[in-house]
Amino acid sequence: MGRRRLAVFGGSFNPPHVGHALLPGYLLSQDLADEVLVAPCYAHALGKELPAFEDRVAMTELALANYPDDQVWVSAIERDL
């Protein structure tokens, strides 16, 4: 098996919307990536107030729930950074 291509898709996901939900499908269908890691930001880079991180992660997981788990997943890595 060759190298897997991972796309990292970050953002505030405040709230996740149809554009967020469509991008992983586009990347996969156009053979631009084999997997898509979606990473909501913990804090906004410009200091904008955001809803609770865990709530945005949960909403993003719901928005992307129709994708196979081995191709698209939501990571809470920003919480730990």
Backbone as JSON Lines, residues from 0, in Angstrom:
{"i":0,"aa":"M","n":[0.84,-1.18,0.0],"ca":[0.0,0.0,0.0],"c":[0.89,1.24,0.0]}
{"i":1,"aa":"G","n":[0.51,2.24,-0.78],"ca":[1.27,3.48,-0.87],"c":[1.0,4.4,0.3]}
{"i":2,"aa":"R","n":[1.58,5.55,0.22],"ca":[1.38,6.56,1.26],"c":[-0.06,7.04,1.28]}
{"i":3,"aa":"R","n":[-0.56,7.28,2.49],"ca":[-1.89,7.85,2.67],"c":[-1.75,9.36,2.71]}
{"i":4,"aa":"R","n":[-2.66,10.06,2.07],"ca":[-2.64,11.52,2.06],"c":[-3.68,12.03,3.04]}
{"i":5,"aa":"L","n":[-3.2,12.76,4.03],"ca":[-4.07,13.29,5.08],"c":[-4.28,14.78,4.87]}
{"i":6,"aa":"A","n":[-5.54,15.18,4.79],"ca":[-5.88,16.61,4.75],"c":[-6.29,17.01,6.16]}
{"i":7,"aa":"V","n":[-5.78,18.14,6.62],"ca":[-6.14,18.67,7.94],"c":[-7.01,19.9,7.7]}
{"i":8,"aa":"F","n":[-8.21,19.86,8.22],"ca":[-9.21,20.9,8.02],"c":[-9.52,21.52,9.37]}
{"i":9,"aa":"G","n":[-9.0,22.7,9.6],"ca":[-9.22,23.39,10.86],"c":[-10.16,24.57,10.7]}
{"i":10,"aa":"G","n":[-10.73,24.99,11.79],"ca":[-11.61,26.15,11.78],"c":[-12.31,26.28,13.11]}
{"i":11,"aa":"S","n":[-13.1,27.33,13.25],"ca":[-13.82,27.5,14.51],"c":[-15.08,26.63,14.56]}
{"i":12,"aa":"F","n":[-15.66,26.32,13.4],"ca":[-16.87,25.5,13.32],"c":[-17.94,26.07,14.27]}
{"i":13,"aa":"N","n":[-18.21,27.35,14.05],"ca":[-19.11,28.11,14.92],"c":[-20.25,28.73,14.13]}
{"i":14,"aa":"P","n":[-21.28,27.99,13.86],"ca":[-21.44,26.55,14.01],"c":[-20.99,25.87,12.73]}
{"i":15,"aa":"P","n":[-20.85,24.53,12.77],"ca":[-20.57,23.83,11.52],"c":[-21.75,24.0,10.57]}
{"i":16,"aa":"H","n":[-21.46,24.15,9.29],"ca":[-22.52,24.36,8.3],"c":[-22.3,23.46,7.1]}
{"i":17,"aa":"V","n":[-23.16,23.58,6.11],"ca":[-23.12,22.68,4.96],"c":[-21.77,22.75,4.23]}
{"i":18,"aa":"G","n":[-21.15,23.92,4.18],"ca":[-19.82,24.02,3.55],"c":[-18.79,23.17,4.26]}
{"i":19,"aa":"H","n":[-18.84,23.19,5.6],"ca":[-17.93,22.34,6.37],"c":[-18.21,20.86,6.06]}
{"i":20,"aa":"A","n":[-19.48,20.52,5.94],"ca":[-19.85,19.12,5.7],"c":[-19.49,18.65,4.3]}
{"i":21,"aa":"L","n":[-19.49,19.56,3.32],"ca":[-19.22,19.17,1.94],"c":[-17.72,19.07,1.62]}
{"i":22,"aa":"L","n":[-16.89,19.84,2.29],"ca":[-15.47,19.88,1.93],"c":[-14.78,18.52,2.02]}
{"i":23,"aa":"P","n":[-14.95,17.75,3.1],"ca":[-14.3,16.44,3.12],"c":[-14.73,15.55,1.94]}
{"i":24,"aa":"G","n":[-16.01,15.57,1.6],"ca":[-16.49,14.78,0.47],"c":[-15.85,15.22,-0.84]}
{"i":25,"aa":"Y","n":[-15.69,16.51,-1.01],"ca":[-15.03,17.02,-2.22],"c":[-13.59,16.53,-2.28]}
{"i":26,"aa":"L","n":[-12.86,16.67,-1.19],"ca":[-11.46,16.24,-1.17],"c":[-11.32,14.76,-1.48]}
{"i":27,"aa":"L","n":[-12.2,13.95,-0.9],"ca":[-12.15,12.51,-1.15],"c":[-12.58,12.16,-2.57]}
{"i":28,"aa":"S","n":[-13.64,12.78,-3.06],"ca":[-14.16,12.44,-4.39],"c":[-13.23,12.88,-5.51]}
{"i":29,"aa":"Q","n":[-12.46,13.94,-5.27],"ca":[-11.52,14.42,-6.29],"c":[-10.14,13.78,-6.13]}
{"i":30,"aa":"D","n":[-10.04,12.8,-5.25],"ca":[-8.79,12.08,-4.99],"c":[-7.67,13.03,-4.56]}
{"i":31,"aa":"L","n":[-8.04,14.06,-3.79],"ca":[-7.06,15.01,-3.27],"c":[-6.55,14.59,-1.89]}
{"i":32,"aa":"A","n":[-7.27,13.67,-1.24],"ca":[-6.87,13.16,0.07],"c":[-7.49,11.78,0.25]}
{"i":33,"aa":"D","n":[-6.85,10.98,1.09],"ca":[-7.38,9.67,1.44],"c":[-8.12,9.71,2.76]}
{"i":34,"aa":"E","n":[-7.74,10.67,3.6],"ca":[-8.33,10.84,4.93],"c":[-8.42,12.33,5.21]}
{"i":35,"aa":"V","n":[-9.41,12.71,6.02],"ca":[-9.56,14.11,6.4],"c":[-9.72,14.18,7.92]}
{"i":36,"aa":"L","n":[-8.79,14.88,8.56],"ca":[-8.86,15.13,9.99],"c":[-9.44,16.53,10.16]}
{"i":37,"aa":"V","n":[-10.52,16.63,10.9],"ca":[-11.2,17.91,11.11],"c":[-10.91,18.35,12.55]}
{"i":38,"aa":"A","n":[-10.36,19.56,12.69],"ca":[-9.9,20.02,14.0],"c":[-10.48,21.38,14.35]}
{"i":39,"aa":"P","n":[-11.57,21.4,15.12],"ca":[-12.07,22.69,15.61],"c":[-11.02,23.36,16.49]}
{"i":40,"aa":"C","n":[-10.9,24.68,16.39],"ca":[-9.94,25.41,17.22],"c":[-10.45,25.51,18.66]}
{"i":41,"aa":"Y","n":[-9.52,25.5,19.59],"ca":[-9.89,25.62,21.0],"c":[-10.24,27.06,21.34]}
{"i":42,"aa":"A","n":[-9.41,27.98,20.83],"ca":[-9.64,29.42,21.03],"c":[-9.43,30.11,19.69]}
{"i":43,"aa":"H","n":[-10.21,31.12,19.41],"ca":[-10.12,31.85,18.15],"c":[-8.8,32.61,18.09]}
{"i":44,"aa":"A","n":[-8.13,32.55,16.97],"ca":[-6.82,33.19,16.8],"c":[-6.87,34.71,17.01]}
{"i":45,"aa":"L","n":[-8.01,35.31,16.75],"ca":[-8.14,36.76,16.91],"c":[-8.92,37.15,18.16]}
{"i":46,"aa":"G","n":[-9.13,36.2,19.05],"ca":[-9.77,36.48,20.32],"c":[-11.29,36.52,20.31]}
{"i":47,"aa":"K","n":[-11.9,36.15,19.19],"ca":[-13.36,36.14,19.1],"c":[-13.95,35.12,20.09]}
{"i":48,"aa":"E","n":[-15.03,35.51,20.74],"ca":[-15.69,34.59,21.67],"c":[-16.35,33.46,20.91]}
{"i":49,"aa":"L","n":[-16.19,32.25,21.42],"ca":[-16.77,31.07,20.79],"c":[-17.58,30.29,21.82]}
{"i":50,"aa":"P","n":[-18.57,29.53,21.35],"ca":[-19.26,28.61,22.26],"c":[-18.25,27.6,22.82]}
{"i":51,"aa":"A","n":[-18.65,26.87,23.82],"ca":[-17.77,25.89,24.45],"c":[-17.15,24.95,23.41]}
{"i":52,"aa":"F","n":[-15.88,24.66,23.59],"ca":[-15.14,23.8,22.66],"c":[-15.83,22.44,22.5]}
{"i":53,"aa":"E","n":[-16.2,21.81,23.6],"ca":[-16.81,20.48,23.53],"c":[-18.12,20.51,22.76]}
{"i":54,"aa":"D","n":[-18.87,21.6,22.86],"ca":[-20.12,21.73,22.1],"c":[-19.83,21.82,20.61]}
{"i":55,"aa":"R","n":[-18.81,22.58,20.23],"ca":[-18.47,22.72,18.81],"c":[-17.93,21.41,18.25]}
{"i":56,"aa":"V","n":[-17.17,20.67,19.05],"ca":[-16.7,19.35,18.62],"c":[-17.89,18.43,18.39]}
{"i":57,"aa":"A","n":[-18.83,18.4,19.32],"ca":[-20.01,17.53,19.19],"c":[-20.84,17.91,17.97]}
{"i":58,"aa":"M","n":[-21.04,19.21,17.75],"ca":[-21.81,19.64,16.57],"c":[-21.1,19.25,15.28]}
{"i":59,"aa":"T","n":[-19.78,19.37,15.27],"ca":[-19.0,19.03,14.08],"c":[-19.08,17.53,13.82]}
{"i":60,"aa":"E","n":[-19.01,16.73,14.87],"ca":[-19.15,15.28,14.71],"c":[-20.51,14.93,14.11]}
{"i":61,"aa":"L","n":[-21.56,15.6,14.56],"ca":[-22.89,15.36,14.0],"c":[-22.95,15.76,12.53]}
{"i":62,"aa":"A","n":[-22.34,16.89,12.19],"ca":[-22.37,17.39,10.81],"c":[-21.63,16.46,9.86]}
{"i":63,"aa":"L","n":[-20.66,15.71,10.36],"ca":[-19.84,14.85,9.51],"c":[-20.14,13.36,9.72]}
{"i":64,"aa":"A","n":[-21.21,13.06,10.41],"ca":[-21.52,11.68,10.82],"c":[-21.74,10.72,9.65]}
{"i":65,"aa":"N","n":[-22.05,11.21,8.46],"ca":[-22.33,10.32,7.33],"c":[-21.07,9.81,6.64]}
{"i":66,"aa":"Y","n":[-19.92,10.34,7.0],"ca":[-18.67,9.87,6.39],"c":[-18.16,8.65,7.14]}
{"i":67,"aa":"P","n":[-17.46,7.75,6.43],"ca":[-16.85,6.6,7.11],"c":[-15.81,7.07,8.14]}
{"i":68,"aa":"D","n":[-15.82,6.43,9.32],"ca":[-14.91,6.81,10.39],"c":[-13.44,6.66,10.02]}
{"i":69,"aa":"D","n":[-13.14,5.78,9.08],"ca":[-11.74,5.59,8.71],"c":[-11.28,6.6,7.65]}
{"i":70,"aa":"Q","n":[-12.18,7.47,7.19],"ca":[-11.81,8.48,6.2],"c":[-11.93,9.9,6.73]}
{"i":71,"aa":"V","n":[-12.91,10.17,7.55],"ca":[-13.14,11.52,8.07],"c":[-13.41,11.41,9.56]}
{"i":72,"aa":"W","n":[-12.64,12.15,10.35],"ca":[-12.89,12.16,11.78],"c":[-12.6,13.53,12.36]}
{"i":73,"aa":"V","n":[-13.26,13.79,13.48],"ca":[-13.11,15.06,14.19],"c":[-12.16,14.81,15.35]}
{"i":74,"aa":"S","n":[-11.17,15.67,15.46],"ca":[-10.18,15.56,16.52],"c":[-10.32,16.71,17.51]}
{"i":75,"aa":"A","n":[-10.14,16.41,18.79],"ca":[-10.12,17.43,19.83],"c":[-8.69,17.78,20.21]}
{"i":76,"aa":"I","n":[-7.75,17.59,19.3],"ca":[-6.33,17.8,19.59],"c":[-6.04,19.21,20.08]}
{"i":77,"aa":"E","n":[-6.8,20.19,19.63],"ca":[-6.56,21.57,20.05],"c":[-6.76,21.75,21.55]}
{"i":78,"aa":"R","n":[-7.6,20.95,22.15],"ca":[-7.81,21.02,23.6],"c":[-6.51,20.72,24.35]}
{"i":79,"aa":"D","n":[-5.73,19.81,23.8],"ca":[-4.51,19.36,24.47],"c":[-3.28,20.2,24.14]}
{"i":80,"aa":"L","n":[-3.39,21.07,23.15],"ca":[-2.22,21.85,22.74],"c":[-2.04,23.08,23.56]}
